[in-house]
Amino acid sequence: MANLAALSRTDGPGLLRNLAIMALTAGIGVWSALLLAPAPGHLPPTLDASTASGQDTSVAAGWFGGNALRVPITVTGVIWSDGGRAAALLSVNGSPAQAYRVGQTLAPGVSLAGVTTNGVSIDQDGVIEELAMQENPADLVQGFIPVTEP
């Protein structure tokens, strides 16, 4: 009982001894947990992603937007100026050519991003694609057609 009374003293040396005993106990507990913990086992082997499975998954990727279809667009002509006001004559999906301004929607997810002197920029689902103007056939008359009197 005398030892218990000696441990519960609140004077300076008794308090310091109590703190030292608690620190020693905590240290023994932490080191015991670290040293006596079970060793980690071997990890399972990882899959090698570089090997091909031999199956074509492009059709399934198309269902989820991974292989987006491109809208066929033909540039028939452009109307361009330095002031930024530009338009293009475009044939979308084989339809007759129509005039479109920059920013106008051509099809769902497809818009006219820009017009240059020899082509256009098309934004198809966030991908900018440059299209050049098609070559003019030889039998197509360009510009003004002169009218002769009969």
Buried (B, 14 or more C-beta within 10 A) or exposed (E): EEEEEEEEEEEEEEEEEBEEEEEEEEEEEEEEEEEEEEEEEEEEEEEEEEEEEEEEEEEEEEEEEEEEEEBEBBBBBBEBEEEEEBBBBBBBEEEEBEEBEBEEEBEEBBBBBBBBEEBBBBBBEEEEBEBEBEEEEEEEEEEEEEEEEE
